[in-house]
């Protein structure tokens, strides 16, 4: 089910990017301000493996700075959950001018594996502060972070980072600000897995698809993943995004040892109300 997480994060990377062509960047920015929620069904060998969501919740205030609040989730379906439950959520706070990540959160439950962390980005000092919860003393029955904090302790580490980097969720916010022309490749600087990386995105071709948002011309791209952990390259990942100002990721395919995972857009909502305008306090700069 790690591939389920790869698919929804990669979708988020493409969803949360804009369009650099003159006159179209404002349309993408409008979606981030007003809120957009995309829902995907994820299948494997024709079996529904789970679902994922991608949300742009508009602008919030984070320690006195304005930032886009970006959220993505992934859950395994009832059948898969009997054997390997997945319940993941990642959140990114992205400053728009200049574009840079202020904070990134990741909360995972995948089978017996649990993870909860926050990364704070100090772009002036070039330091990323990684804060994670040690689940060593937390009972296996505890899954909610609020409950786990009563048993576990937080570990804080600092790592050098390249100023202006993006996180693993918001990076393709940057990618979609670039013209995507078949036969070209683009790169982005990312801090993930406690290291600095470069994500390469290869633009393959154009294709026409019937989608939940109608018949659309799409651009086919292939992220060339260099990250560790969830981004370790174990097979090709192909993404279809609409060739229009909205740049909607309508389909994703991740190859695995047997078959492939396919994520298909099944619902899109825009102009959603925001639940909060002030982000939780943290040590962001």
MONORVEN-V616347 format. One line per field, one symbol per residue. psi: psi as a letter, one per 30 degrees, with the letter a starting at -180 (. if undefined). burial: 1 if it has 9 or more other ideal C-beta (glycine too) atoms within 8 Angstrom, else 0. A space follows every 10 residues. Layout:
BEGIN
psi->???
burial->???
END
This chain:
BEGIN
psi->fefeeeeeee eeeeeglajf kkffeeeeee eeefkkkkkk kklkhfkjfa lllkkjgakl kjhfkkkkjk kklkklleee ffejkkjkkk kkjjkejlkl kekkkkjkjj bfkkkklkkk jjfefhkkjk jlkjgegkkf fkekeeeeff ellkkklkkk lkkglllfef efeeeffkkj kkflkllkkk jlhglklkkk jkjeallkkk lfgakkklkk ljkjkfllbf gkjglkkkkk kkilffhkjf kkkjkaejbl kkkkkfkkkl hklkfkfjlk lahl.
burial->1011111111 1111111110 0001101110 1101111111 1111000111 1111111111 1110101111 1111111001 1001111111 1111100011 1111111111 0001111111 1110011111 1111100100 0100001110 1101000010 1000111111 1111111001 0100010111 1100011011 1110010010 1010010111 1111111001 1000101111 1110001111 1111010001 1111100101 0101000010 01011
END
